[in-house]
Amino acid sequence: MDEGRISRHGSGARLWLAGGWLLLALLAAIFAPLIAPQDPLAQDLMFERLPPFWMSGAEPGFWLGTDSLGRDLLSRLIFGARIAFIVAFAAALAACLVGSTLGLIAGYFGGWADRIISRIVDVWMAFPPVLFAILLVAVLGTGLSSVIIAIAVIDWTRFCRVIRAETMGQARMDYVENARIAGYGRIGIMLREVLPNVVPSIVALLSLEMGIAVIVEAILSFVNLSISTDDPTWGGIIAEGRLSIHQAWWVLVFPLVTLILTVLSFSQFGEGLKARFDPVLR
Amino acid sequence: MSVAVKPCLDIRSLSAVLANGQRVLRSVSLSVQPGEVRALVGESGAGKTMIGKAVLGVLPPSVRIVEGDMLLEGENLGRLQPKARRTLIGARTALIPQDPLTALNPSRRIGPQMTDRLVRILGWSGQRADVRIRQLLDEVQIRDPDRVLKCYPHELSGGMRQRVLIAAAFAAEPRLIVADEPTTALDVTVQKQILRLIAQLQREHGTAILFVTHDLGVVAKISQKVSVLYAGKVVEEAETAALFAAPQHLYTRALMAATPRYTDPFASLKPVDDAVLAGLASEIAAADQAWRRPHG
């Protein structure tokens, strides 16, 4: 049980730090209109490329400075969090539902079900994911829902593979055989006995996937294939920041840092939750 | 024992093959009378566990029964529809498994895990199941049932888990329990207690047990009858006392000679004699030859 002890010690601080950042970002996203100091879309050429608050030439009320059109960077990041979180939750949940269901079926029933599902996963994973996403959005048209669909369609395989392997391991355990002898039906065993034992992995993966969804959304925004350009998105801000990197580095750096912190927090939060949830590690 | 008594379990010339056609059970016949402990002894790979799994209907998909019948209290399992067979096996049998570490669901507390079967499968009320479980926990000498029922399996020691599993096996008053090497995964001191518990509950409940083991010492302590298995074939069957007094088959004698003795702990262990094994191999080859002729 040494392993469990180590992961428990590690998981405490990790869980709180990651959870804290995510909660902060989530609250900012929900209450964006109340929190944001400026209108994220308001342009003001008098205030273009203002530096962040600690540098000379900063203006009060523009904490992280402005971009080349004079829009407040902090407000844009806060409003960008809305789209990031909507995409993260919706896309990851959709991918999780599809992938975990198929993974559970493949892992538990084996045989033909497993062969068919595994081959589909193999073929699916042969597509380069980002190109696949770009292609999908190009076909579906830009917009929030097509970004969500694209991410779910690409990333369900991640859930499917992991949950299949976990389920196979659990299905070999004696407690499953015992349940069979007692007379439980196979679907009942799958849902009542096996599923609770793979839930910790699903939770960890779900959180990881939310981070990945945030990245993919940023990539799509970066190449201008996500939401309409009016709405601020982290990827969109990064794309703008890249153009003015020599005049206003902060337009690139702050959204990047926000993005990295959020993605990292999602993955660490998931790992922490898994350690917390898993009765064997606890 | 009168002839009229219907055996609790009656296996008649059961043969099973792997996908590649290799025979793993060779016309096995054995019966367990009501309330009797029948030991099934043999070395690993002899097919002991396979017989238990066949009776309980949980053979791995790679093993196929090609011949023979299994009668559970006179009902021919092979003739029943799968659903009726599951119901019958669920109601009348139970398993005491080899590895108490994986035989309990790690994500569920002991209490619900034990009562669930009684409530869901046998349709008992929750309260009745709870009372029953506590009674059984008392019988397996678990003194703090409140704590144990709230525990997750990993919070209990191997011996405690095996006690819980024994209690669970007896809880629904099955007619037949398959005990699949129930003491092998435990350390020696605990083995003895567990064995005594199984014997005691078996006597009190009058449950028939098919006791699978590789340990002749265990056979002597717990069983009334014994079948010796080698390479999926019953090479000798007898009353336990008679077998130990006068083993008939060469393999049984060799197996007894190979058992380590506490009286002489420094004697080196004798493996089963090569000549005996060679004799067995030709015996089995001949049996397979004879078996293949009518079965193509």
Contacts between the chains, C-beta under 8 A, distances in Angstrom:
chain1	res1	chain2	res2	distance
A	110	B	61	7.9
A	111	B	61	7.5
A	173	B	102	4.5
A	173	B	103	7.8
A	174	B	97	4.9
A	174	B	98	7.6
A	174	B	99	5.9
A	174	B	102	4.5
A	174	B	103	4.0
A	175	B	102	6.4
A	175	B	103	5.5
A	175	B	104	5.7
A	175	B	105	4.5
A	175	B	106	7.9
A	177	B	58	5.1
A	177	B	95	7.6
A	177	B	97	7.7
A	178	B	95	6.1
A	178	B	97	6.6
A	178	B	103	5.7
A	180	B	57	7.5
A	180	B	58	5.3
A	181	B	56	4.8
A	181	B	57	7.3
A	181	B	58	6.1
A	181	B	89	6.4
A	181	B	90	6.8
A	181	B	93	6.7
A	181	B	94	7.1
A	181	B	95	5.3
A	182	B	90	5.2
A	182	B	94	7.8
A	182	B	117	4.8
A	182	B	121	5.6
A	183	B	86	5.1
A	183	B	87	5.8
A	183	B	89	6.8
A	183	B	90	2.5
A	183	B	91	7.2
A	183	B	121	4.9
A	184	B	120	7.5
A	184	B	121	7.1
A	193	B	105	5.5
A	193	B	108	8.0
A	196	B	105	7.6
A	196	B	107	4.2
A	196	B	108	6.8
A	197	B	105	7.1
A	197	B	106	6.3
A	197	B	107	4.8
A	199	B	107	7.6
A	279	B	106	5.9
A	279	B	107	5.5
A	279	B	152	4.6
A	279	B	154	6.6
A	280	B	106	5.3
A	280	B	154	5.3
